[in-house]
């Protein structure tokens, strides 16, 4: 028997669930302007998955990277949901991220 498929499915389920959590928390504490940083992390993880010789570990990195890319696209949507009152809004957020003026000029991605 090969349990690899079941393990990857459970890992995917867990990392997607964790993605919902970190998107809500990151937007609450830092704001949506931080979206380029999880996007870059996700792209690095996906790129790293191409370099890993083991198929299982490569899949784990790719799944995690894709989840971070998805989460980066959801940060702006989460900010809208917070403004609508669906989630708590944090008026005392941390200061803007590095390069905030440049990030404001770039349209936040969404899927």
C-alpha positions as CSV (number, residue, x, y, z in Angstrom):
1,X,0.0,0.0,0.0
2,X,1.1,3.5,-0.8
3,X,-0.1,6.1,1.8
4,X,1.6,9.0,0.0
5,X,-1.6,10.2,-1.7
6,X,-3.6,10.2,1.6
7,X,-0.7,12.0,3.4
8,X,-0.6,14.7,0.6
9,X,-4.4,15.1,0.8
10,X,-4.3,15.5,4.5
11,X,-1.4,18.0,4.3
12,X,-3.3,20.0,1.6
13,X,-6.4,20.1,3.8
14,X,-4.3,21.3,6.7
15,X,-2.3,23.9,4.9
16,X,-5.5,25.3,3.2
17,X,-7.1,25.6,6.6
18,X,-4.1,27.3,8.0
19,X,-4.2,29.7,5.0
20,X,-7.7,30.9,6.0
21,X,-6.4,31.6,9.5
22,X,-3.2,33.5,8.6
23,X,-5.0,35.6,6.0
24,X,-7.5,36.8,8.6
25,X,-4.8,37.4,11.2
26,X,-2.4,39.1,8.9
27,X,-5.0,41.5,7.6
28,X,-6.3,42.2,11.2
29,X,-2.9,43.0,12.7
30,X,-0.9,44.4,9.7
31,X,-3.4,45.3,6.9
32,X,-3.7,44.3,3.3
33,X,-0.6,46.3,2.1
34,X,1.6,43.4,3.2
35,X,0.3,41.2,0.3
36,X,3.6,41.3,-1.7
37,X,5.5,39.5,1.1
38,X,3.4,36.3,1.3
39,X,3.2,36.4,-2.5
40,X,7.0,36.4,-2.7
41,X,7.3,33.7,-0.1
42,X,4.8,31.5,-2.0
43,X,6.7,32.0,-5.3
44,X,10.0,31.2,-3.6
45,X,8.4,28.0,-2.2
46,X,7.0,27.0,-5.6
47,X,10.4,27.7,-7.2
48,X,12.1,25.7,-4.5
49,X,9.8,22.8,-5.1
50,X,11.2,22.6,-8.6
51,X,14.7,22.0,-7.2
52,X,13.8,19.3,-4.7
53,X,14.6,15.8,-6.1
54,X,12.1,13.9,-3.9
55,X,8.6,14.1,-5.4
56,X,6.8,14.0,-2.0
57,X,8.8,16.9,-0.5
58,X,8.5,18.8,-3.8
59,X,4.7,18.4,-3.7
60,X,4.6,19.6,0.0
61,X,6.6,22.7,-1.0
62,X,4.5,23.4,-4.0
63,X,1.2,23.0,-2.1
64,X,2.5,25.3,0.7
65,X,3.7,27.9,-1.9
66,X,0.4,27.8,-3.8
67,X,-1.4,28.4,-0.5
68,X,0.7,31.4,0.2
69,X,0.1,32.8,-3.3
70,X,-3.6,32.3,-2.9
71,X,-3.5,34.0,0.6
72,X,-1.7,37.0,-0.8
73,X,-4.5,37.5,-3.3
74,X,-7.1,37.2,-0.6
75,X,-5.7,39.9,1.7
76,X,-7.4,42.7,-0.1
77,X,-10.7,40.7,-0.2
78,X,-10.3,40.2,3.6
79,X,-9.9,43.9,4.1
80,X,-13.1,44.5,2.2
81,X,-14.9,41.9,4.4
82,X,-13.6,43.6,7.5
83,X,-14.9,47.0,6.3
84,X,-18.3,45.4,5.7
85,X,-18.4,44.2,9.3
86,X,-18.1,40.5,8.5
87,X,-14.9,40.3,10.5
88,X,-13.4,42.4,13.2
89,X,-11.7,45.6,12.1
90,X,-8.5,46.7,13.9
91,X,-8.2,50.5,14.0
92,X,-4.9,50.4,15.8
93,X,-2.9,48.5,13.2
94,X,0.9,48.4,13.0
95,X,2.5,50.9,10.7
96,X,2.7,50.4,6.9
97,X,5.1,47.9,5.5
98,X,8.4,48.7,3.9
99,X,8.0,50.1,0.4
100,X,4.3,51.0,1.2
101,X,4.3,53.9,-1.3
102,X,5.4,51.6,-4.1
103,X,2.9,48.9,-3.0
104,X,0.0,51.4,-3.1
105,X,0.7,52.1,-6.7
106,X,0.4,48.4,-7.6
107,X,-3.1,47.0,-7.8
108,X,-3.5,44.1,-5.3
109,X,-4.0,40.8,-7.1
110,X,-7.1,38.8,-6.8
111,X,-8.3,35.5,-8.2
